Amino acid sequence: MKLSPIINPEELLNLKDSSEIVLIDARAGANAEENYRNEHLKSARYIDLNKDLAAVEKNPANGGRHPLPSLEKFAEVLSKLGISSQSHIIIYDDKNGSNAAARFWWMLKSIRHEKVQVLNGGLQAAIKIGFETSSEIENFEPTYNYPITKWNLAVADIEEVEKARNNSQNIVIDVRDKNRFDGLTEPLDLIAGHIPGAINVPFSENLNEDGFYKSPEVLAEKYTEILGDIKPENVIVHCGSGVTACHTLLAMDYAGIEIPKLYVGSWSEWSRNDRDMFTQQTK
């Protein structure tokens, strides 16, 4: 039986004493590691988006703000965290999975790690139901190098997106919020706007009013309607830098839909490469 990619806080609470669980805090952004040190779910190990889940370049035009790390680097990260191929990994962040929890999930699925789940509702939901927190340094043993041979989930590069964006047999989905897609605001990249031909399906629509993922049935109905006759392998999902897009890939997997392609470079790469862009100036 396939393990659900989502685990609810109550289920995590029942597993808290299991020696098989590796709990990972994937918060990102300003002061994330300091916030982890101040308070995290007891036994959780910290992973750093910029250092562990990406190979950040000086110029985001080369692969965006969060390119994938090398397989060798990722194997080292997993070993450093005490993760083996048999570990049951549960990941949380403080942004309903949209921060780096879903990105780490996608990377693990891409190396065919089967036992990995994202905590529904994240840090706040676990604390709310009484999961114990800690500010102590977590001690654990590193493992031998994790065996990785390749990324197995499909990714799209900038040239594939260029071909797909005006092809009726493809869909390019931008999961950023509508104001960013419409070019009204841009907090992170140099230019506000979107890739012409892309459609906007904000990742926040994957969540209910309480910040939990909607049911698999609701998500399946939603994305089946959006995709229509387009096959998942012809769907490309992106965001600003290939992180939040994974929230939607997770939602689709949760819904029982084949995981589409991830455009890792996303808007941060596209907007720096003299490509066609929709902006308020070109409207």
C-alpha positions, 0 to 999 in steps of 0.5 A: 500500500502506498504511503500517503505523502501527507501525515496529519498531526494526530498521526505524528503524535502517535508516532513520536516515540518511534525509533524509525521516524526522522523528523525534519524541520525545513523552515526557511527565510530570515532567521529560520535556523535561529527560530529552529534553535529557539523552538522546534518539535522535539527530536527534529533535525534542521535542514537549510534550504539554501545550503542543503536543498539548493546549489545557490549561484551568484547569478540566478539567471543560471538556474534560478534562485534555488537550483538543485544541488548535485547528487553527491552533495544531496547524498552528503546532506542525507548522511549528515542528517542521519538518514538512510534509505530505510528511514521514515522521514516526516518533514514540516515547516511553518508555512503550511508546507510551502516553504521548503518541506514540499521541496525536500519531499519532492527531492526525496521522491525524486531519488525514490525514497519511499517513506517520506511525508509532509506534516499537514498544517506544519509546526503550528498544527503540531504544537496546537495538539500538544506535540512537545517542543524543545530548544535543545541540541538534537543528537543523532548519528550520521549514516554512511553515504546515501546511495543516489544514482539520478533524479527520477522525477521529471524536470523541465529546463528553460528551453522546454518551457519556451516550447511548451508555453504556446503548445496546446498539448502542454500546460504551464502552471504558475503557483505564485499568488495572483498579484505576483502573477499579474505583475502587481508586486514582486518581493523577490525577483527583479521584474514583476510579471509572468511567463506568457502562456502560463496559467495561474493556479496559486498554491494557496488554493490547495489548502482549506481555511485552516491551512490544511491540505484539502482532501485528495478527492477535492484536489483530484477534482480540481486538478483533473478539471484544470488538466483536462485532456493534457497528460501529466507528463506534458504539464510543467509547474513552476513558481519563483524559484522551484520551491513553492511549486513543489507544494502543488506537485505534492497536492497532485500526488496526494490526489492520486495524479502523476507528478508533473514536471518541475521547472526548477529555474522558474520565474527567477531564471526566466525573468533574467534571460531576456525571454518574452514576459508579461508585465504591467508595461507589456499589458 
